[in-house]
Each structure stands twice: as C-alpha cells, then as structure tokens.
Amino acid sequence: MINELIEKRFSPYSFSDKEIAKEDLLKLFDAARKSPSSYNEQPWRFIVGTKLNKETYNKIYDTLMEANKEWANQASVLILTITANEFSKNGNKNNHSEYDLGQAVAYLTLQAMELDIYLHQMAGFSREKAKENFNIPNDFTPITVIALGYKNEDDKKPEKGRRNIEELVYEESFGKNK
Ligand SMILES: Cc1cc2nc3c(=O)[nH]c(=O)nc-3n(C[C@H](O)[C@H](O)[C@H](O)COP(=O)(O)O)c2cc1C
C-alpha cells in the first residue's frame, strides 16, 4: 500500500463552485517553496488567478487551447507556472529548472490532496500569449497552466493505464532486467 494521498489523486475534468480560502492557497505555495532544487535556485514562479480576481484568471484562461477551455473554467483557481532559464547568481543555463518546477508542483499537489483540493495540469496553452499577457521576461519560460479546485462529488477517479514497474525500472542496463 502506498501513500493514500497519492492513491486518491487524479486530474478531474469538473470542479465544484466552492472557493479555496486564501490561507489554504498559501499553504500550497508554501509546500512548493519547501521543495528541493538544483543549487537551491528555486527557479519556479507562479501567477495565480482566482475567480475573486477575475482579471488575472481571465488572462490565464485566455492562453488555453480550445479543448482545455471547455472544462477549465469550472476551476476556482488557475495558475500559470513559469521557470527561470538561467541561474540567478552567474547567468549560466539551468538545465534542471523544469525538473525543479515539476517537483515543486508535486509538493504542491500532495499538500493540495491533504486539503481535498485537486489539480489538473495542462501543457495545452500558448506560451507566447502567456508571455505577452503577463510581461514575462525572456529569461523565464511559461511551462504549464494548472486548474485547481474542489472536485465535484460525483467526479470519480477513472481507471488510467500505468506502465509496469519493469518497463520503467532497470536492474542491468537500459531496458534490461535480470
Ligand atoms: C505536464 C502535463 C501536461 C498536461 N497537459 C494536459 C492538457 O493540456 N489537457 C488535459 O486535459 N490534461 C493534461 N494533462 C493531464 C494528463 O493527461 C493526466 O495527468 C494523465 O492522463 C494521467 O491521469 P491522472 O492525472 O488522472 O492520473 C497534463 C498533465 C501533465 C503532468
């Protein structure tokens, strides 16, 4: 049996109207802040739009591709995730900044599950539009949009295929198990 928060997580396509309290939203970003990162650079940045702050919410929503627009407007919060392309201390390329952002979002996700808040991450959005809408400088890259909220009661976790451990984890050489 693995961690129950991991077991219950899935990416819903429908959300309830219930707003997320500001203090709970802050807990999610605090969890992300505690994530490890290469050279402790903490390259992730988040732009947060809530239905109480429609202007930012709409500007994030505007970047989504049509298929995601169809359902993502139910979420009470939309988050644009961004990462730094370079290390702040020397300007060298940070080859692990997307990895670090992903891990920070994993931390945020588990903290959210603890509070019964569900995420649906999306690659289907326009990076160019996001850069334009939020004046994102060229040394930062928008990576995903996250729809976040309480899920609908009747939205149940669907059965989704997962690769077998043997396909993902090798003991001898790449692709090879004993
Ligand atoms: C980086 C990333 C990008 C994704 N992009 C989209 C997307 O644009 N639209 C969508 O409906 N789902 C998107 N997903 C959700 C995945 O399809 C989903 O996580 C996967 O099918 C596994 O399902 P589960 O999260 O419910 O376990 C994305 C997930 C990740 C992590």
The ligand as an SDF file (V2000), in Angstrom:
LIG
                    3D

 31 33  0  0  0  0  0  0  0  0999 V2000
    2.7870   18.3900  -17.8380 C   0  0  0  0  0  0  0  0  0  0  0  0
    1.3710   17.9050  -18.0270 C   0  0  0  0  0  0  0  0  0  0  0  0
    0.6080   18.4040  -19.0710 C   0  0  0  0  0  0  0  0  0  0  0  0
   -0.7330   18.0070  -19.2350 C   0  0  0  0  0  0  0  0  0  0  0  0
   -1.4890   18.6140  -20.2000 N   0  0  0  0  0  0  0  0  0  0  0  0
   -2.8230   18.3610  -20.2480 C   0  0  0  0  0  0  0  0  0  0  0  0
   -3.6740   19.1240  -21.1070 C   0  0  0  0  0  0  0  0  0  0  0  0
   -3.2510   20.0490  -21.8110 O   0  0  0  0  0  0  0  0  0  0  0  0
   -5.0020   18.8130  -21.1100 N   0  0  0  0  0  0  0  0  0  0  0  0
   -5.5340   17.8130  -20.3280 C   0  0  0  0  0  0  0  0  0  0  0  0
   -6.7360   17.5850  -20.3820 O   0  0  0  0  0  0  0  0  0  0  0  0
   -4.7520   17.0980  -19.4810 N   0  0  0  0  0  0  0  0  0  0  0  0
   -3.4190   17.3610  -19.4040 C   0  0  0  0  0  0  0  0  0  0  0  0
   -2.6170   16.6780  -18.5120 N   0  0  0  0  0  0  0  0  0  0  0  0
   -3.2100   15.6370  -17.6350 C   0  0  0  0  0  0  0  0  0  0  0  0
   -2.7370   14.2340  -18.0350 C   0  0  0  0  0  0  0  0  0  0  0  0
   -3.4130   13.8310  -19.2070 O   0  0  0  0  0  0  0  0  0  0  0  0
   -3.0150   13.2660  -16.8610 C   0  0  0  0  0  0  0  0  0  0  0  0
   -2.2160   13.6330  -15.7620 O   0  0  0  0  0  0  0  0  0  0  0  0
   -2.7080   11.8070  -17.2490 C   0  0  0  0  0  0  0  0  0  0  0  0
   -3.6030   11.3660  -18.2350 O   0  0  0  0  0  0  0  0  0  0  0  0
   -2.8130   10.8800  -16.0410 C   0  0  0  0  0  0  0  0  0  0  0  0
   -4.0830   10.9890  -15.4600 O   0  0  0  0  0  0  0  0  0  0  0  0
   -4.2790   11.3540  -13.9240 P   0  0  0  0  0  0  0  0  0  0  0  0
   -3.5580   12.6700  -13.6650 O   0  0  0  0  0  0  0  0  0  0  0  0
   -5.7620   11.4930  -13.7120 O   0  0  0  0  0  0  0  0  0  0  0  0
   -3.6570   10.2600  -13.1240 O   0  0  0  0  0  0  0  0  0  0  0  0
   -1.2880   17.0460  -18.3460 C   0  0  0  0  0  0  0  0  0  0  0  0
   -0.5120   16.5490  -17.2970 C   0  0  0  0  0  0  0  0  0  0  0  0
    0.8060   16.9800  -17.1110 C   0  0  0  0  0  0  0  0  0  0  0  0
    1.5900   16.4570  -15.9350 C   0  0  0  0  0  0  0  0  0  0  0  0
  1  2  1  0
  2  3  1  0
  2 30  2  0
  3  4  2  0
  4  5  1  0
  4 28  1  0
  5  6  2  0
  6  7  1  0
  6 13  1  0
  7  8  2  0
  7  9  1  0
  9 10  1  0
 10 11  2  0
 10 12  1  0
 12 13  2  0
 13 14  1  0
 14 15  1  0
 14 28  1  0
 15 16  1  0
 16 17  1  0
 16 18  1  0
 18 19  1  0
 18 20  1  0
 20 21  1  0
 20 22  1  0
 22 23  1  0
 23 24  1  0
 24 25  2  0
 24 26  1  0
 24 27  1  0
 28 29  2  0
 29 30  1  0
 30 31  1  0
M  END
$$$$
